[in-house]
Each structure stands twice: as structure tokens, then as C-alpha cells.
Amino acid sequence: MSRGRHPDQGRALAEPVAKRRGIVHMIEPGQNTLLDLVIAGPGMFCAVTIRRAQRLRAALSELEAGFSDLIGEVRQMPCGDPVSREIWWYNRAGHLRFFRIDETALVELAADGSPFTEESGKRRKKRQVRPAASEVEVPKDSVQKGQAGSGTQGIPGPVQAPNAPQNA
């Protein structure tokens, strides 16, 4: 087991995610504490260990190799149908990855605890919402029309502040 700092940032990131899955029991960090939180819900019990990973987006095999001791310790805990053993890894940027530890493999999970699939992992693109042209208001005194015969009639001129002195 590592003797470094306790994952305070990871615990803060994990708590709201865990609350969406059920009743959360945060475990006080200590020298020989393996678990960081326990989630209890209808028909399920989830024991969670939270750790920081330098390369969160690394391949699963690389994460397994880097954390083999921790995975071995978690595998010693009992598990079964209603009990899930999980490791949640996070990085400095505040991203989380979730894994269930089975007897022989790690299974990546979505934030809700269901097995991770390509559909659940797709990120939604953020759309910029622009107001419709009819919703934009332009003050009447901010648009100046060109002089007659100049060929600029109807084209907006420079915008002046409402209190600025007008040059005649």
C-alpha cells in the first residue's frame, strides 16, 4: 500500500458521483485504510478505493501494471452479486475513470456503475446558442445612415456612445 498523501482531491471529485448511485459513507483516511467510500443502494453494495493516476487516459493494461499491488489488495475483499469492488482513478485536471475489479480482470464502468460501452462513452459536443436576428436589439441612435447621394445609404456607420458629443 502506498504511504503517500490521502487522495483529498479525488474524494472531493468522487463524492457527488457516488451520491447519484446511492447512500454514501465516506471512510476516514488512515494509514492502513484501503477503502475511501462505500455506496449502499437497493440491492447493491459498492466498496470504492480512490487513487490518483499520472496517466489517466492510459490503456487498461498500463493501469493494471502500474497499480498491480493495489488491485491485488482490493481483490482480497469479498465480492459477489450484490457487492462490487471498484477503483476510481482521477487526475490533476479533475477527471475520473471507474473500474470494477472482478476475479480475473478489470471492467471499465460509466459513472452510473453500468459497464462502459462506446455509446455511454461518447462525449456530447457543446453547441453554441446564438440569439435569432429578431431577438437582437439595436439602439436607434447607434446606427447612422450615410448622406444622400454618397452611395452609402442604409449602411450602418460608426457606433457612438449615447453621451458622446456629436461632431457637426
Backbone as ProteinMPNN parsed JSONL, in Angstrom:
{"seq_chain_A": "MSRGRHPDQGRALAEPVAKRRGIVHMIEPGQNTLLDLVIAGPGMFCAVTIRRAQRLRAALSELEAGFSDLIGEVRQMPCGDPVSREIWWYNRAGHLRFFRIDETALVELAADGSPFTEESGKRRKKRQVRPAASEVEVPKDSVQKGQAGSGTQGIPGPVQAPNAPQNA", "coords_chain_A": {"N_chain_A": [[0.846, -1.171, 0.0], [0.48, 2.266, -0.701], [2.246, 4.921, 0.876], [1.804, 7.548, 0.683], [0.239, 10.847, 0.397], [-3.215, 11.203, 1.303], [-5.973, 10.836, -0.921], [-7.314, 13.593, -1.208], [-8.313, 15.434, -3.127], [-9.36, 13.64, -4.976], [-11.339, 12.384, -3.427], [-13.076, 14.512, -3.048], [-13.886, 14.92, -5.699], [-15.125, 12.492, -6.202], [-17.281, 12.205, -4.446], [-19.807, 13.61, -5.2], [-20.459, 12.104, -7.498], [-20.737, 9.548, -6.449], [-22.936, 9.938, -4.771], [-25.032, 10.068, -6.562], [-25.415, 7.444, -7.097], [-26.279, 6.175, -4.803], [-26.628, 5.81, -1.2], [-24.018, 7.327, 0.495], [-21.137, 6.498, 2.291], [-18.542, 7.992, 3.645], [-15.228, 7.103, 4.293], [-12.992, 7.579, 6.887], [-9.733, 8.728, 6.213], [-6.774, 6.821, 6.735], [-3.706, 5.264, 7.914], [-3.694, 2.483, 7.34], [-5.932, 2.159, 5.77], [-7.893, 0.9, 3.25], [-10.206, 1.353, 1.731], [-12.058, 4.167, 0.467], [-14.627, 5.094, 0.257], [-17.997, 3.933, 0.671], [-20.772, 2.758, -1.07], [-24.161, 2.393, -0.717], [-27.089, 0.944, -1.877], [-30.362, 0.133, -3.202], [-30.362, -3.253, -3.255], [-27.613, -3.376, -3.791], [-24.121, -3.036, -2.998], [-21.276, -1.187, -2.778], [-17.842, -1.08, -2.678], [-15.359, 1.291, -2.634], [-12.218, 2.346, -3.794], [-10.114, 5.106, -4.077], [-7.773, 6.574, -6.179], [-4.989, 8.511, -7.399], [-3.955, 8.863, -10.73], [-1.18, 9.211, -12.826], [-1.234, 9.072, -15.6], [-4.086, 9.113, -16.733], [-5.552, 8.533, -19.038], [-4.345, 6.334, -20.055], [-3.811, 3.039, -21.475], [-5.784, 0.211, -20.482], [-4.26, -2.028, -19.726], [-1.842, -0.841, -19.038], [-2.579, 0.692, -16.803], [-3.303, -1.394, -15.104], [-0.808, -2.645, -14.741], [0.667, -0.619, -13.465], [-0.686, -0.31, -11.062], [-0.761, -2.776, -9.796], [-0.259, -3.887, -7.219], [-2.13, -2.568, -5.561], [-4.507, -3.387, -6.808], [-4.368, -6.12, -6.296], [-4.63, -6.113, -3.494], [-7.247, -5.115, -3.221], [-8.647, -7.135, -4.464], [-8.643, -9.084, -2.521], [-10.75, -8.556, -0.885], [-14.106, -9.553, -0.064], [-16.482, -10.404, -2.602], [-19.355, -10.451, -4.704], [-22.615, -11.087, -6.083], [-24.365, -8.865, -5.075], [-22.34, -7.22, -4.168], [-19.838, -4.963, -5.091], [-16.522, -4.401, -6.027], [-14.563, -1.621, -6.457], [-12.275, 0.564, -8.192], [-11.575, 3.904, -8.409], [-10.006, 6.057, -10.48], [-8.346, 9.182, -10.741], [-7.241, 12.323, -12.177], [-4.997, 15.212, -12.114], [-6.362, 17.196, -13.423], [-8.963, 16.811, -12.756], [-10.551, 14.763, -13.769], [-12.301, 11.649, -13.824], [-12.026, 8.052, -13.846], [-13.658, 4.928, -13.859], [-13.583, 1.671, -12.467], [-14.525, -1.717, -12.151], [-13.459, -4.363, -10.126], [-13.034, -7.488, -11.02], [-12.614, -11.063, -10.502], [-10.626, -11.89, -12.289], [-10.132, -9.808, -14.051], [-10.228, -6.279, -14.945], [-13.027, -4.197, -15.246], [-14.176, -1.589, -17.113], [-16.229, 1.085, -16.075], [-19.164, 3.13, -16.486], [-20.088, 6.35, -15.126], [-22.418, 5.895, -13.711], [-22.193, 3.316, -12.838], [-22.769, 1.247, -14.536], [-21.602, -1.115, -17.019], [-19.06, 0.161, -19.132], [-19.584, 1.351, -22.361], [-19.161, 2.005, -25.879], [-21.24, 3.696, -26.657], [-22.07, 4.822, -24.193], [-19.814, 6.192, -23.595], [-19.505, 8.257, -25.366], [-18.863, 11.607, -25.91], [-20.777, 14.512, -25.563], [-21.077, 17.05, -27.917], [-20.583, 20.44, -27.311], [-22.916, 22.882, -28.021], [-23.017, 26.075, -29.421], [-25.25, 28.52, -28.628], [-26.825, 30.886, -30.409], [-28.426, 34.037, -30.386], [-31.47, 34.591, -32.165], [-31.886, 36.632, -35.125], [-34.045, 38.36, -34.833], [-34.195, 38.643, -32.13], [-32.139, 40.267, -31.337], [-31.478, 43.425, -30.181], [-31.022, 46.641, -31.474], [-29.953, 49.759, -30.606], [-31.623, 52.743, -31.652], [-30.207, 55.128, -31.96], [-27.657, 54.272, -32.411], [-27.085, 53.594, -34.974], [-26.112, 55.076, -37.9], [-27.128, 56.627, -40.846], [-25.817, 56.932, -44.138], [-25.052, 59.894, -46.082], [-27.268, 61.423, -48.437], [-26.923, 60.439, -51.801], [-24.328, 59.595, -51.524], [-23.85, 56.982, -51.887], [-23.827, 55.291, -49.799], [-26.121, 54.836, -48.487], [-28.218, 53.535, -46.019], [-26.32, 51.822, -45.003], [-24.814, 50.905, -42.043], [-23.108, 53.261, -39.989], [-20.291, 54.404, -38.0], [-20.44, 53.46, -34.545], [-21.571, 55.363, -31.869], [-21.128, 56.324, -28.488], [-23.93, 56.873, -26.325], [-23.776, 59.254, -24.772], [-21.743, 60.697, -25.866], [-20.199, 63.591, -27.307], [-21.478, 65.104, -30.243], [-20.036, 65.5, -33.433], [-20.334, 68.213, -35.577]], "CA_chain_A": [[0.0, 0.0, 0.0], [1.286, 3.479, -0.754], [2.312, 5.67, 2.132], [1.723, 8.97, 0.331], [-0.909, 11.622, 0.859], [-4.538, 10.658, 1.018], [-6.499, 11.478, -2.123], [-8.354, 14.564, -0.848], [-8.939, 15.943, -4.351], [-10.146, 12.54, -5.535], [-12.521, 12.196, -2.595], [-13.99, 15.626, -3.357], [-14.444, 14.661, -7.029], [-15.914, 11.261, -6.215], [-18.47, 12.244, -3.597], [-21.067, 13.863, -5.921], [-20.741, 10.983, -8.401], [-21.202, 8.446, -5.612], [-24.273, 10.263, -4.254], [-26.016, 9.758, -7.597], [-25.591, 5.988, -7.148], [-26.898, 5.656, -3.591], [-26.224, 6.425, 0.067], [-22.559, 7.31, 0.529], [-20.466, 6.507, 3.585], [-17.137, 8.342, 3.465], [-14.39, 6.459, 5.29], [-11.909, 8.465, 7.328], [-8.437, 8.23, 5.745], [-5.831, 6.383, 7.751], [-2.509, 4.618, 7.385], [-3.992, 1.146, 6.828], [-7.28, 2.174, 5.198], [-7.897, 0.565, 1.829], [-11.374, 1.95, 1.098], [-12.295, 5.596, 0.669], [-16.059, 5.286, 0.444], [-18.885, 2.797, 0.439], [-22.059, 3.183, -1.615], [-25.216, 1.416, -0.459], [-28.313, 1.244, -2.604], [-31.267, -1.008, -3.231], [-29.817, -4.454, -3.865], [-26.201, -3.278, -4.148], [-23.159, -2.52, -2.025], [-20.094, -0.915, -3.587], [-16.659, -0.668, -1.926], [-14.599, 2.095, -3.596], [-10.895, 2.873, -3.496], [-9.847, 6.232, -4.974], [-6.348, 6.849, -6.302], [-4.594, 9.416, -8.477], [-3.155, 8.263, -11.794], [-0.444, 10.202, -13.611], [-1.71, 8.988, -16.984], [-5.446, 8.595, -16.609], [-6.04, 8.055, -20.332], [-3.514, 5.209, -20.487], [-4.518, 1.795, -21.771], [-6.148, -0.549, -19.302], [-3.134, -2.887, -19.338], [-0.846, 0.021, -18.396], [-3.087, 0.995, -15.469], [-3.199, -2.633, -14.318], [0.597, -2.862, -14.394], [1.096, 0.411, -12.536], [-1.392, -0.419, -9.788], [-0.985, -4.208, -9.554], [-0.309, -4.155, -5.776], [-3.417, -2.084, -5.073], [-5.548, -4.267, -7.353], [-4.267, -7.363, -5.542], [-5.203, -5.902, -2.158], [-8.703, -4.965, -3.347], [-9.184, -8.454, -4.819], [-8.761, -9.902, -1.312], [-12.036, -8.271, -0.255], [-15.167, -10.408, -0.608], [-17.369, -9.818, -3.611], [-20.408, -11.353, -5.178], [-23.632, -10.414, -6.887], [-24.734, -7.511, -4.661], [-21.156, -6.474, -3.736], [-18.944, -4.58, -6.175], [-15.248, -3.787, -5.627], [-14.225, -0.673, -7.525], [-11.213, 1.564, -8.068], [-11.837, 5.116, -9.184], [-8.783, 6.812, -10.679], [-8.551, 10.578, -11.139], [-6.002, 13.042, -12.488], [-4.944, 16.582, -11.582], [-7.344, 18.036, -14.124], [-10.28, 16.586, -12.184], [-11.306, 13.74, -14.497], [-12.397, 10.355, -13.148], [-12.316, 6.813, -14.576], [-14.227, 3.991, -12.906], [-13.336, 0.276, -12.813], [-14.919, -2.778, -11.232], [-12.402, -5.365, -10.059], [-13.514, -8.862, -10.999], [-11.576, -12.006, -10.063], [-9.534, -12.037, -13.252], [-9.985, -8.661, -14.955], [-10.846, -5.003, -14.615], [-14.102, -3.832, -16.173], [-14.394, -0.147, -17.035], [-17.618, 1.425, -15.811], [-19.635, 4.5, -16.644], [-20.245, 6.996, -13.822], [-23.574, 5.341, -13.006], [-21.878, 1.968, -12.395], [-23.039, 0.261, -15.587], [-20.401, -1.352, -17.835], [-18.753, 1.21, -20.098], [-19.686, 0.986, -23.773], [-18.856, 3.134, -26.754], [-22.373, 4.624, -26.615], [-22.076, 5.57, -22.938], [-18.596, 6.988, -23.507], [-19.47, 9.364, -26.327], [-18.991, 12.94, -25.335], [-21.672, 15.383, -26.319], [-20.458, 18.303, -28.338], [-21.281, 21.618, -26.814], [-23.391, 23.745, -29.097], [-23.163, 27.474, -29.073], [-26.574, 29.012, -28.961], [-26.783, 32.308, -30.773], [-29.781, 34.58, -30.46], [-32.004, 34.82, -33.511], [-31.728, 38.018, -35.556], [-35.163, 39.164, -34.34], [-34.032, 38.847, -30.695], [-31.07, 41.227, -31.086], [-31.965, 44.799, -30.239], [-30.016, 47.636, -31.814], [-30.477, 51.093, -30.285], [-31.842, 53.559, -32.854], [-29.199, 56.167, -32.102], [-26.331, 53.693, -32.644], [-26.913, 53.37, -36.4], [-26.207, 56.315, -38.664], [-27.213, 56.375, -42.276], [-24.957, 57.803, -44.936], [-25.713, 61.047, -46.657], [-27.908, 61.169, -49.726], [-26.064, 60.545, -52.967], [-22.957, 59.152, -51.273], [-23.749, 55.56, -52.213], [-23.735, 54.51, -48.568], [-27.398, 54.938, -47.818], [-28.683, 52.304, -45.414], [-25.213, 51.066, -44.427], [-24.532, 51.479, -40.73], [-21.858, 53.98, -39.8], [-19.646, 54.105, -36.729], [-21.311, 53.497, -33.369], [-21.13, 56.325, -30.868], [-21.733, 56.18, -27.165], [-25.085, 57.783, -26.26], [-23.442, 60.519, -24.13], [-20.598, 61.317, -26.521], [-20.562, 64.798, -28.063], [-21.588, 64.887, -31.681], [-19.286, 66.455, -34.256], [-21.222, 68.719, -36.597]], "C_chain_A": [[0.893, 1.236, 0.0], [1.212, 4.211, 0.578], [2.196, 7.173, 1.889], [0.493, 9.647, 0.911], [-2.21, 10.919, 0.525], [-5.159, 11.456, -0.118], [-7.639, 12.454, -1.823], [-9.069, 15.105, -2.083], [-9.837, 14.867, -4.956], [-11.417, 12.293, -4.745], [-13.543, 13.29, -2.883], [-14.637, 15.437, -4.732], [-15.431, 13.5, -7.01], [-17.229, 11.379, -5.455], [-19.754, 12.56, -4.356], [-21.447, 12.739, -6.891], [-21.331, 9.824, -7.608], [-22.614, 8.701, -5.095], [-25.362, 9.999, -5.281], [-26.303, 8.268, -7.663], [-26.252, 5.423, -5.901], [-26.455, 6.424, -2.361], [-24.718, 6.243, 0.221], [-22.076, 7.373, 1.971], [-18.993, 6.777, 3.313], [-16.346, 7.721, 4.616], [-13.225, 7.386, 5.607], [-10.563, 7.902, 6.868], [-7.542, 7.855, 6.927], [-4.692, 5.618, 7.111], [-2.82, 3.26, 6.752], [-5.39, 1.048, 6.229], [-7.197, 1.917, 3.7], [-9.033, 1.268, 1.1], [-11.47, 3.435, 1.411], [-13.772, 5.898, 0.862], [-16.799, 4.0, 0.145], [-20.217, 3.364, -0.037], [-23.056, 2.062, -1.354], [-26.472, 1.867, -1.186], [-29.207, 0.027, -2.597], [-30.635, -2.188, -3.981], [-28.361, -4.378, -4.257], [-25.383, -2.662, -3.021], [-21.845, -2.383, -2.78], [-18.973, -0.391, -2.693], [-15.708, 0.015, -2.906], [-13.268, 2.539, -3.002], [-10.607, 3.959, -4.525], [-8.346, 6.5, -4.987], [-6.102, 7.786, -7.477], [-3.704, 8.668, -9.456], [-2.467, 9.377, -12.575], [-0.954, 10.255, -15.042], [-3.078, 8.335, -16.979], [-5.959, 7.994, -17.911], [-5.21, 6.89, -20.882], [-4.385, 3.994, -20.764], [-4.764, 1.033, -20.473], [-4.991, -1.415, -18.809], [-2.049, -2.079, -18.616], [-1.29, 0.405, -16.979], [-2.983, -0.228, -14.557], [-1.767, -2.872, -13.863], [1.066, -1.866, -13.341], [0.48, 0.289, -11.152], [-1.642, -1.877, -9.399], [-1.067, -4.543, -8.059], [-1.666, -3.757, -5.198], [-4.55, -2.994, -5.546], [-5.547, -5.597, -6.605], [-4.861, -7.247, -4.148], [-6.723, -5.815, -2.217], [-9.334, -6.314, -3.684], [-9.323, -9.371, -3.609], [-10.073, -9.647, -0.568], [-13.098, -9.187, -0.853], [-15.989, -9.653, -1.648], [-18.366, -10.872, -4.042], [-21.429, -10.534, -5.921], [-24.009, -9.029, -6.352], [-23.534, -6.638, -4.299], [-20.245, -6.216, -4.93], [-17.692, -3.944, -5.584], [-14.823, -2.884, -6.77], [-13.02, 0.162, -7.161], [-11.603, 2.719, -8.971], [-10.529, 5.876, -9.257], [-9.144, 8.215, -11.143], [-7.212, 11.181, -11.507], [-6.077, 14.47, -11.943], [-5.982, 17.487, -12.205], [-8.762, 17.814, -13.614], [-11.152, 15.615, -12.949], [-11.242, 12.422, -13.734], [-12.58, 9.231, -14.163], [-12.685, 5.771, -13.535], [-14.002, 2.558, -13.394], [-13.876, -0.636, -11.727], [-13.83, -3.84, -11.288], [-13.05, -6.736, -9.932], [-12.357, -9.767, -10.582], [-10.383, -12.058, -11.009], [-9.283, -10.8, -14.102], [-10.561, -7.399, -14.331], [-11.888, -4.703, -15.679], [-14.336, -2.34, -16.022], [-15.888, 0.132, -16.93], [-17.906, 2.863, -16.217], [-19.844, 5.067, -15.24], [-21.417, 6.431, -13.026], [-23.357, 3.904, -12.545], [-22.172, 0.888, -13.418], [-21.761, 0.045, -16.407], [-20.275, -0.3, -18.931], [-18.856, 0.652, -21.506], [-19.338, 2.207, -24.598], [-19.982, 4.163, -26.724], [-22.356, 5.461, -25.341], [-20.876, 6.485, -22.832], [-18.531, 8.152, -24.459], [-19.704, 10.68, -25.614], [-19.939, 13.749, -26.205], [-20.921, 16.642, -26.686], [-21.286, 19.453, -27.799], [-21.662, 22.477, -28.005], [-23.442, 25.165, -28.585], [-24.535, 27.92, -29.532], [-26.463, 30.503, -29.215], [-28.205, 32.821, -30.84], [-30.202, 34.781, -31.912], [-31.906, 36.306, -33.835], [-32.838, 38.904, -34.998], [-35.019, 39.452, -32.843], [-32.984, 39.905, -30.364], [-31.638, 42.626, -31.236], [-30.808, 45.739, -30.533], [-30.606, 48.993, -31.485], [-30.558, 51.954, -31.544], [-30.749, 54.599, -33.046], [-27.807, 55.599, -32.368], [-26.079, 53.435, -34.122], [-27.108, 54.698, -37.109], [-26.25, 55.961, -40.132], [-26.33, 57.376, -43.0], [-25.759, 58.952, -45.534], [-26.243, 60.714, -48.034], [-26.91, 61.355, -50.849], [-24.659, 60.035, -52.734], [-22.764, 57.674, -51.603], [-23.661, 54.682, -50.972], [-25.046, 54.532, -47.806], [-27.824, 53.569, -47.288], [-27.577, 51.454, -44.813], [-24.873, 51.703, -43.087], [-23.171, 52.15, -40.687], [-21.243, 53.62, -38.46], [-20.628, 54.25, -35.57], [-20.729, 54.466, -32.386], [-21.813, 56.033, -29.556], [-22.853, 57.187, -27.038], [-24.741, 59.142, -25.665], [-22.291, 61.251, -24.797], [-21.038, 62.557, -27.292], [-20.534, 64.509, -29.572], [-20.795, 65.942, -32.41], [-20.2, 66.912, -35.387], [-20.508, 69.154, -37.809]], "O_chain_A": [[1.947, 1.242, 0.636], [0.222, 4.116, 1.304], [2.459, 7.974, 2.786], [-0.194, 9.11, 1.78], [-2.286, 10.136, -0.423], [-4.884, 12.649, -0.252], [-8.795, 12.178, -2.146], [-10.295, 15.223, -2.088], [-10.949, 15.158, -5.396], [-12.466, 12.021, -5.329], [-14.742, 13.02, -2.955], [-15.812, 15.76, -4.91], [-16.444, 13.52, -7.71], [-18.199, 10.704, -5.802], [-20.734, 11.837, -4.18], [-22.631, 12.458, -7.08], [-22.299, 9.196, -8.035], [-23.408, 7.766, -4.992], [-26.504, 9.731, -4.91], [-27.321, 7.86, -8.222], [-26.743, 4.295, -5.93], [-25.966, 7.549, -2.462], [-24.206, 5.132, 0.091], [-22.543, 8.19, 2.765], [-18.278, 5.909, 2.814], [-16.754, 7.806, 5.774], [-12.562, 7.906, 4.71], [-10.275, 6.729, 7.103], [-7.564, 8.5, 7.975], [-4.707, 5.354, 5.909], [-2.248, 2.929, 5.714], [-5.97, -0.037, 6.187], [-6.509, 2.636, 2.974], [-8.852, 1.732, -0.026], [-11.031, 3.9, 2.463], [-14.129, 6.852, 1.554], [-16.296, 3.108, -0.538], [-20.726, 4.333, 0.527], [-22.819, 0.914, -1.73], [-26.863, 3.032, -1.113], [-28.842, -1.008, -2.039], [-30.406, -2.12, -5.188], [-27.893, -5.242, -5.0], [-25.884, -1.881, -2.211], [-21.354, -3.353, -3.357], [-19.137, 0.63, -2.025], [-15.292, -0.591, -3.894], [-13.196, 3.033, -1.877], [-10.832, 3.756, -5.718], [-7.723, 6.636, -3.933], [-6.891, 7.85, -8.419], [-2.806, 7.929, -9.052], [-3.098, 10.369, -12.94], [-1.091, 11.329, -15.628], [-3.199, 7.13, -17.2], [-6.729, 7.035, -17.881], [-5.361, 6.511, -22.043], [-5.54, 3.928, -20.344], [-4.037, 1.198, -19.494], [-4.769, -1.522, -17.603], [-1.413, -2.581, -17.689], [-0.471, 0.439, -16.061], [-2.622, -0.112, -13.385], [-1.538, -3.262, -12.718], [1.791, -2.239, -12.42], [1.069, 0.741, -10.171], [-2.638, -2.176, -8.74], [-1.863, -5.396, -7.668], [-2.274, -4.513, -4.441], [-5.446, -3.331, -4.771], [-6.611, -6.142, -6.311], [-5.52, -8.171, -3.67], [-7.412, -6.374, -1.364], [-10.444, -6.604, -3.235], [-10.063, -10.352, -3.675], [-10.462, -10.441, 0.288], [-13.003, -9.561, -2.022], [-16.161, -8.436, -1.574], [-18.2, -12.057, -3.753], [-21.148, -9.413, -6.344], [-23.975, -8.073, -7.127], [-23.691, -5.427, -4.137], [-19.92, -7.131, -5.686], [-17.784, -3.053, -4.739], [-14.731, -3.323, -7.916], [-12.764, 0.437, -5.988], [-11.919, 2.532, -10.146], [-9.992, 6.296, -8.232], [-10.13, 8.408, -11.854], [-6.164, 10.619, -11.188], [-7.094, 14.879, -11.383], [-6.432, 18.445, -11.577], [-9.674, 18.548, -13.994], [-12.373, 15.634, -12.797], [-10.244, 12.122, -13.079], [-13.205, 9.421, -15.206], [-12.098, 5.73, -12.455], [-14.198, 2.256, -14.571], [-13.712, -0.37, -10.536], [-13.337, -4.178, -12.364], [-13.553, -7.101, -8.869], [-11.249, -9.29, -10.338], [-9.25, -12.252, -10.568], [-8.284, -10.759, -14.821], [-11.279, -7.445, -13.333], [-11.659, -4.926, -16.868], [-14.659, -1.868, -14.932], [-16.704, -0.499, -17.603], [-17.006, 3.7, -16.281], [-19.781, 4.321, -14.263], [-21.409, 6.481, -11.796], [-24.246, 3.323, -11.922], [-21.853, -0.279, -13.188], [-20.922, 0.944, -16.478], [-21.258, 0.075, -19.571], [-18.284, -0.395, -21.81], [-19.233, 3.315, -24.071], [-19.723, 5.366, -26.76], [-22.596, 6.667, -25.388], [-20.899, 7.452, -22.071], [-17.607, 8.962, -24.383], [-20.633, 10.827, -24.819], [-19.899, 13.67, -27.433], [-20.216, 17.226, -25.863], [-22.516, 19.435, -27.829], [-20.842, 22.762, -28.878], [-23.858, 25.422, -27.456], [-24.922, 27.718, -30.683], [-26.059, 31.274, -28.344], [-29.099, 32.112, -31.302], [-29.382, 35.103, -32.772], [-31.849, 37.142, -32.934], [-32.602, 40.079, -34.716], [-35.636, 40.387, -32.331], [-32.938, 40.394, -29.235], [-32.204, 42.975, -32.271], [-29.745, 45.645, -29.919], [-31.653, 49.355, -32.023], [-29.672, 51.902, -32.397], [-30.398, 54.92, -34.181], [-26.86, 56.367, -32.537], [-24.958, 53.089, -34.495], [-28.131, 55.362, -36.945], [-25.502, 55.104, -40.603], [-26.123, 58.501, -42.547], [-26.989, 58.964, -45.487], [-25.727, 59.827, -48.714], [-26.139, 62.315, -50.853], [-23.854, 60.038, -53.665], [-21.638, 57.176, -51.598], [-23.445, 53.475, -51.075], [-25.071, 54.271, -46.603], [-27.794, 52.573, -48.011], [-27.869, 50.448, -44.166], [-24.666, 52.914, -43.01], [-22.206, 51.665, -41.277], [-21.636, 52.627, -37.848], [-21.54, 55.076, -35.62], [-19.535, 54.417, -32.089], [-22.945, 55.551, -29.524], [-22.746, 58.277, -27.599], [-25.381, 60.125, -26.035], [-21.899, 62.324, -24.338], [-22.127, 62.577, -27.867], [-19.685, 63.775, -30.078], [-20.854, 67.125, -32.075], [-20.781, 66.08, -36.083], [-21.136, 69.609, -38.765]]}, "name": "protein", "num_of_chains": 1, "seq": "MSRGRHPDQGRALAEPVAKRRGIVHMIEPGQNTLLDLVIAGPGMFCAVTIRRAQRLRAALSELEAGFSDLIGEVRQMPCGDPVSREIWWYNRAGHLRFFRIDETALVELAADGSPFTEESGKRRKKRQVRPAASEVEVPKDSVQKGQAGSGTQGIPGPVQAPNAPQNA"}
